[in-house]
């Protein structure tokens, strides 16, 4: 078992995955295929994209997003797209403000 960053019962999210989760939640940076599937609530795709460690610990990801992440950022493909878009909109506003 690797060092865990989040634990739910007997499952955990490996530390190596937390950076991508944090960048997605706090900066609106698109994660890789596995996390995209988890965040979009696409179980079939998450199972096909997971490595062995993440496959064994999929329940921890669901728990993390349910208990720790903003509900607006996960649960469907539409919610994920809207979350990512909200950061793009914020960046566009910042660039406009800097030009003025």
HUWOPE-V575981 format. One record per residue. N is the residue number from 1. NEAR is the number of other ideal C-beta (glycine too) atoms within 10 Angstrom. D_LAST is the distance of its C-alpha to the last C-alpha in Angstrom with 2 decimals. Layout:
BEGIN
n: [N & N]
near: [NEAR & NEAR]
d_last: [D_LAST & D_LAST]
END
This chain:
BEGIN
n: [1 & 2 & 3 & 4 & 5 & 6 & 7 & 8 & 9 & 10 & 11 & 12 & 13 & 14 & 15 & 16 & 17 & 18 & 19 & 20 & 21 & 22 & 23 & 24 & 25 & 26 & 27 & 28 & 29 & 30 & 31 & 32 & 33 & 34 & 35 & 36 & 37 & 38 & 39 & 40 & 41 & 42 & 43 & 44 & 45 & 46 & 47 & 48 & 49 & 50 & 51 & 52 & 53 & 54 & 55 & 56 & 57 & 58 & 59 & 60 & 61 & 62 & 63 & 64 & 65 & 66 & 67 & 68 & 69 & 70 & 71 & 72 & 73 & 74 & 75 & 76 & 77 & 78 & 79 & 80 & 81 & 82 & 83 & 84 & 85 & 86 & 87 & 88 & 89 & 90 & 91 & 92 & 93 & 94 & 95 & 96 & 97 & 98 & 99 & 100]
near: [8 & 12 & 8 & 16 & 17 & 19 & 13 & 17 & 8 & 9 & 17 & 23 & 22 & 17 & 12 & 12 & 25 & 14 & 12 & 16 & 21 & 13 & 14 & 23 & 19 & 12 & 9 & 17 & 13 & 13 & 20 & 11 & 12 & 21 & 23 & 18 & 21 & 25 & 26 & 18 & 16 & 16 & 12 & 8 & 15 & 22 & 13 & 12 & 17 & 19 & 9 & 7 & 14 & 20 & 13 & 14 & 23 & 17 & 13 & 22 & 25 & 16 & 18 & 23 & 20 & 12 & 9 & 10 & 17 & 11 & 9 & 11 & 18 & 22 & 15 & 12 & 13 & 9 & 17 & 23 & 11 & 12 & 18 & 17 & 11 & 12 & 15 & 10 & 11 & 11 & 11 & 10 & 10 & 10 & 9 & 9 & 8 & 7 & 6 & 4]
d_last: [52.36 & 49.10 & 47.17 & 45.69 & 42.35 & 43.10 & 46.59 & 47.98 & 51.76 & 53.14 & 50.01 & 46.96 & 43.64 & 43.87 & 41.51 & 40.41 & 38.89 & 36.88 & 33.98 & 33.31 & 33.71 & 31.31 & 28.63 & 29.06 & 29.10 & 26.37 & 24.00 & 24.82 & 26.43 & 29.21 & 32.60 & 35.66 & 38.19 & 40.36 & 37.69 & 36.07 & 39.52 & 40.05 & 36.71 & 37.35 & 40.85 & 42.55 & 45.75 & 47.37 & 44.48 & 44.08 & 47.79 & 47.68 & 44.68 & 45.82 & 47.57 & 50.75 & 49.24 & 46.50 & 49.04 & 51.31 & 48.55 & 46.72 & 47.59 & 45.52 & 42.36 & 43.07 & 43.75 & 40.59 & 38.29 & 40.32 & 40.48 & 37.40 & 34.51 & 32.50 & 34.46 & 31.44 & 31.16 & 34.69 & 37.72 & 37.02 & 35.25 & 33.12 & 32.06 & 31.21 & 29.11 & 27.22 & 26.71 & 25.34 & 23.09 & 21.66 & 20.40 & 18.91 & 17.05 & 15.77 & 14.63 & 12.80 & 10.95 & 10.18 & 8.95 & 6.59 & 5.36 & 5.53 & 3.80 & 0.00]
END
